[in-house]
Amino acid sequence: MERKLKIILSGGGTGGHIYPAVAVAEALQRRLGDGVELLFVGAEGKMEMEKIPALGYRIEGLPVAGLQRKLTPANLLLPFKVFSSVSRARRIVRRFGADAAVGFGGYASAPVLWSAQRMGVPTLIQEQNSYAGMTNKILASGARRICVAYEGMERFFPKDRIVMTGNPLRGRFSRSGDRRAEALEYFGFRPDKPVVLVVGGSLGTRTLNEVMKAEADRLIAEDRLQVIWQTGKYYEREMAGFMAGRTAPAIWRGAFIERMDLAYAAADVVVSRSGAGTISELCLVGKPAVFVPSPNVAEDHQTKNAMALVEKDAAAMVRDDEAVHGVFPAVGKLLADPQRMERMRLNMMKLGVEDSAERIVDEILDVVKR
């Protein structure tokens, strides 16, 4: 009986690190079936410790944590947590008998990949953003492959190990326009008015919800646009209270959007943050976007992600502190210029990679074989 290939997948803290890892895990299972054994490694107390087992995968946790920006007692414990995490990571790698370890960013990937590299286990890095995170920059020197989604990443990584793979996504996203009628019916919209999708992520985004609060009465009165408004779980009760008493058939509002494929199919313009996963989805579906980068992320990488598309005339951008009064004027300019929207759509699609997870699997198998 042939031995199973054993792969460690590490990363977490946010969905932006977790779900690319899951997409690669699914691609490995499609490719190898029972011939692969997978182990996730995450950070104790972070969302991956719940999300990964819920998807049917095994995960082990490390006590690693990040450096707090303010002087806190937690920072004094950090060296002990790092030492403990590295020791535990070495035991996990050895006990599992890993053939390769793949890091997707986040606290846990640092001790796992650092330990694997020093034990002679081949490692790969997947960097989702246009501006490399600190963890991946540190680990790059020992990695066999560095899988990226943006051009120009030789600024951060050894050029001879960079492979353009795009960002792996879960689910199916279509560029076909033949689902628009189905999508409009799903949201209860008419075909003769443009649709704007305002999406703030699973928990929600305060800024984008404030944009909608500022614009809702005008949108209702003018009745020129239809809006799919995803409030996020955290803000749903507040936004439901705000809309109570407002009759707005042209505004669909909900904490979640179960059918994101239909939301994209219905939308003419998308308003969102500029996280790596969202951008990758938009590049696949080819939708003009107005990005409002979050100012509360490490190294301002969302602004850098958005600018990478703005510079290619694939998107527009409004700063977070200008969003309440700036987003819908930017949307209006796009809708009034169909030629620019088509140009953005085509430029977006040039950046999309439909088989990203499969490309990363190719790199993993190549590294193991070598």
C-alpha positions in Angstrom: 0.0 0.0 0.0 1.4 3.4 -1.0 2.1 5.8 1.8 -0.2 8.8 2.0 1.2 12.3 1.2 1.1 14.3 4.5 0.6 18.0 4.2 0.4 20.6 7.0 -1.6 23.8 6.2 -1.1 26.7 8.6 -2.6 30.2 8.9 -5.5 31.9 10.4 -6.8 34.7 12.6 -9.1 35.9 9.8 -11.1 34.4 7.1 -8.7 35.9 4.6 -6.1 33.4 5.8 -8.4 30.5 6.7 -10.4 30.1 3.5 -7.5 30.1 1.0 -6.0 27.3 3.1 -9.3 25.4 3.0 -9.6 25.9 -0.8 -6.1 24.3 -1.2 -7.1 21.5 1.1 -10.2 20.8 -1.0 -8.1 20.9 -4.2 -5.6 18.4 -2.7 -8.4 16.1 -1.9 -9.9 16.4 -5.4 -6.5 15.6 -6.9 -5.3 12.8 -4.6 -8.4 11.5 -2.9 -7.4 9.1 -0.1 -3.8 9.5 -1.0 -3.4 12.6 1.0 -3.6 13.3 4.8 -4.1 16.9 5.9 -3.4 18.6 9.2 -4.2 22.3 9.9 -2.3 24.2 12.6 -3.8 27.4 14.0 -3.6 29.8 16.9 -5.5 28.9 20.1 -8.5 31.1 20.7 -8.7 32.2 17.0 -11.6 31.6 14.6 -9.8 28.8 12.8 -10.1 26.6 15.9 -13.9 26.5 15.3 -14.2 27.0 11.5 -11.7 24.2 10.4 -13.3 21.4 12.5 -16.7 22.5 11.4 -15.6 21.8 7.8 -14.4 18.3 8.8 -10.7 18.9 9.0 -8.3 18.1 11.9 -6.6 21.0 13.5 -4.0 21.5 16.3 -3.6 24.9 18.1 -0.5 26.8 19.2 -0.4 29.4 22.0 1.2 32.0 19.7 -0.1 35.6 19.8 0.7 38.8 18.1 2.5 41.9 19.5 -0.1 44.4 20.9 0.4 48.0 19.7 -0.1 49.3 23.3 2.1 48.3 26.2 0.1 45.5 27.9 0.9 42.6 30.2 0.2 40.3 27.2 3.3 41.7 25.5 5.4 40.6 28.4 4.2 37.0 27.9 4.9 37.0 24.2 8.5 35.6 24.3 7.2 32.7 26.4 4.3 32.0 23.9 6.7 32.2 21.0 9.1 29.7 22.6 6.3 27.4 23.6 4.7 27.6 20.1 8.0 26.8 18.3 8.6 23.8 20.6 5.0 22.5 20.1 5.2 23.1 16.3 8.4 21.0 16.1 6.6 18.2 17.9 3.6 18.5 15.6 5.7 18.4 12.4 7.8 15.4 13.7 4.8 13.4 15.0 2.7 14.0 11.8 5.6 13.1 9.6 4.9 16.1 7.2 6.1 15.9 3.6 5.5 19.6 3.2 4.1 22.6 5.1 2.2 25.4 3.5 1.7 28.8 5.2 -1.1 31.2 4.4 -0.2 34.0 6.8 -1.4 34.7 10.4 0.3 34.1 13.7 0.4 30.3 13.6 2.2 29.9 10.3 5.4 31.5 11.6 6.4 28.8 14.2 5.1 26.0 12.0 7.0 27.0 8.8 10.1 28.1 10.8 10.3 24.8 12.5 9.6 22.8 9.3 12.4 24.6 7.5 14.9 23.8 10.2 13.8 20.2 10.2 14.4 19.9 6.4 10.7 19.8 5.5 9.9 21.6 2.3 7.8 24.8 2.8 5.6 27.0 0.6 4.1 30.4 1.3 0.9 31.8 -0.1 0.8 35.6 0.0 -2.7 37.0 -0.6 -2.0 40.7 -0.6 -0.1 43.1 -2.9 2.0 44.2 0.1 3.6 41.2 1.9 2.9 40.5 5.5 5.7 40.5 8.1 5.3 36.8 8.8 5.7 35.8 5.1 8.6 38.2 4.6 10.5 36.6 7.5 9.8 33.0 6.2 10.5 33.7 2.6 14.3 33.0 2.7 13.7 29.4 3.7 10.6 28.7 1.5 10.9 26.6 -1.7 8.0 28.4 -3.4 6.2 31.7 -2.8 2.7 31.8 -4.4 1.5 35.3 -5.1 -1.5 37.1 -6.6 0.0 40.4 -7.7 2.9 41.4 -9.9 6.0 43.1 -8.5 6.3 40.9 -5.5 10.1 40.6 -6.0 10.1 43.7 -3.8 9.6 41.4 -0.9 10.6 37.9 -1.9 13.4 36.1 -3.8 12.5 36.4 -7.5 13.5 32.9 -8.5 11.0 31.3 -6.1 7.9 33.5 -6.9 5.1 31.8 -8.8 2.0 33.7 -9.9 -1.0 31.5 -8.8 -3.6 34.0 -7.8 -5.6 33.6 -4.6 -7.5 30.3 -4.0 -11.2 30.7 -3.5 -14.0 28.4 -2.2 -17.2 28.3 -4.2 -18.0 28.9 -7.9 -18.0 32.4 -9.4 -19.2 32.9 -12.9 -18.4 35.6 -15.4 -21.5 34.7 -17.5 -24.2 37.3 -17.7 -26.9 34.7 -18.3 -27.9 34.5 -14.6 -28.9 38.1 -14.2 -32.6 37.4 -14.6 -32.4 34.7 -12.0 -30.4 37.0 -9.7 -32.9 39.9 -10.0 -35.8 37.6 -9.2 -34.0 36.2 -6.2 -33.6 39.7 -4.7 -37.0 40.9 -5.9 -35.6 43.6 -8.2 -36.6 45.0 -11.6 -34.5 44.7 -14.8 -34.8 48.4 -15.7 -32.7 49.9 -12.9 -29.0 49.5 -12.0 -28.1 47.4 -9.0 -25.4 48.3 -6.4 -24.0 45.7 -4.1 -22.7 47.1 -0.8 -21.0 44.3 1.1 -19.2 44.6 4.4 -18.1 41.0 5.2 -19.5 38.4 7.6 -19.3 40.6 10.7 -20.0 43.9 8.9 -18.2 47.2 8.3 -19.2 50.3 10.3 -18.2 52.7 7.5 -20.2 51.0 4.8 -23.3 50.8 7.0 -22.9 54.5 7.8 -22.8 55.1 4.1 -26.1 53.4 3.6 -27.7 55.2 6.6 -26.7 58.5 5.1 -28.0 57.6 1.6 -31.1 55.5 2.4 -33.7 58.2 2.4 -32.4 59.8 -0.8 -32.2 56.4 -2.5 -35.8 55.7 -1.5 -37.0 59.1 -2.6 -35.3 59.1 -6.0 -36.0 55.4 -6.7 -33.3 55.3 -9.4 -31.1 52.5 -8.0 -31.6 49.1 -6.4 -29.2 48.2 -3.6 -28.2 44.8 -2.1 -27.0 45.8 1.4 -25.2 43.3 3.5 -25.0 44.7 7.0 -22.9 41.9 8.7 -23.9 40.0 11.8 -22.5 42.5 14.2 -24.6 45.4 12.9 -27.7 43.6 11.9 -29.9 44.6 14.8 -28.9 48.3 14.6 -29.5 48.5 10.9 -32.8 46.6 11.1 -33.9 49.2 13.6 -32.8 52.0 11.3 -34.8 50.6 8.4 -37.9 49.9 10.5 -40.7 52.1 9.1 -38.9 52.8 5.9 -40.6 51.2 2.9 -37.9 50.4 0.5 -38.6 47.6 -2.0 -35.5 48.7 -4.0 -33.2 48.0 -0.9 -32.6 44.4 0.0 -30.9 44.3 3.4 -29.6 41.3 5.4 -26.8 40.3 7.8 -25.6 37.7 5.3 -26.0 36.9 1.6 -26.5 33.2 1.2 -26.1 33.4 -2.6 -23.1 35.6 -3.2 -23.0 34.1 -6.8 -26.4 35.7 -7.4 -25.5 39.0 -5.7 -22.5 39.3 -8.1 -24.7 38.3 -11.0 -27.2 41.0 -10.2 -24.7 43.8 -9.4 -23.7 46.5 -11.9 -21.2 48.0 -9.3 -19.8 46.6 -6.1 -18.9 48.7 -3.0 -16.7 46.9 -0.6 -13.5 46.7 1.5 -10.4 45.7 -0.4 -9.4 42.5 1.3 -7.5 40.0 -0.8 -10.4 37.5 -1.0 -13.0 40.0 -2.0 -10.7 41.4 -4.7 -10.0 37.9 -6.1 -13.8 37.2 -6.3 -14.4 40.5 -8.1 -11.6 39.7 -10.6 -13.2 36.4 -11.3 -16.7 37.8 -11.9 -15.5 40.9 -13.6 -17.4 43.6 -11.7 -16.6 47.3 -11.6 -15.9 48.2 -7.9 -15.6 51.2 -5.6 -13.2 50.1 -2.8 -13.2 51.6 0.6 -10.0 50.2 2.2 -10.1 49.5 5.9 -7.6 51.7 7.8 -7.5 49.2 10.6 -5.3 46.5 9.1 -1.6 45.8 9.3 0.7 47.9 7.1 -2.4 49.5 5.4 -2.4 46.5 3.0 -6.0 47.1 1.9 -5.1 50.5 0.4 -2.2 48.9 -1.4 -4.5 46.1 -2.7 -7.0 48.7 -4.0 -4.3 50.9 -5.5 -2.9 47.9 -7.4 -6.2 47.8 -9.3 -6.8 51.5 -9.5 -3.5 51.9 -11.2 -4.6 49.3 -13.8 -7.9 51.2 -14.3 -9.7 48.1 -12.9 -11.4 49.9 -9.9 -12.1 53.2 -8.1 -11.3 54.0 -4.5 -12.7 56.2 -1.8 -10.9 56.8 1.5 -12.5 55.5 4.6 -12.8 59.0 6.2 -14.4 60.3 3.0 -16.8 57.4 2.4 -20.0 58.6 3.9 -20.2 61.5 1.4 -18.0 60.1 -1.3 -19.1 56.5 -2.1 -22.4 57.1 -3.9 -21.1 60.1 -6.0 -18.3 57.7 -7.1 -20.9 55.0 -7.9 -22.9 57.6 -9.9 -19.9 58.6 -12.0 -19.3 54.9 -12.9 -23.0 54.2 -13.8 -23.0 57.4 -16.0 -20.0 56.1 -17.9 -20.7 52.7 -19.5 -17.5 52.7 -21.5 -15.4 53.1 -18.3 -17.4 50.4 -16.6 -16.7 48.0 -19.5 -13.0 48.9 -19.4 -12.9 48.3 -15.7 -14.7 44.9 -16.2 -12.2 43.8 -18.8 -9.2 45.0 -16.7 -10.6 43.2 -13.7 -10.9 39.9 -15.5 -7.3 40.1 -16.8 -6.3 39.8 -13.1 -8.5 36.9 -12.3 -7.2 33.3 -11.9 -9.9 30.7 -12.0 -7.7 27.7 -11.1 -5.6 29.2 -8.3 -6.0 26.4 -5.8 -5.0 23.8 -8.5 -1.9 25.8 -9.4 -0.9 25.8 -5.7 -1.4 22.0 -5.6 0.9 21.7 -8.6 3.6 23.6 -6.7 3.2 21.5 -3.6 3.5 18.3 -5.5 6.5 19.6 -7.4 8.3 20.6 -4.2 7.6 17.2 -2.6 8.8 15.4 -5.7 12.0 17.3 -5.8 
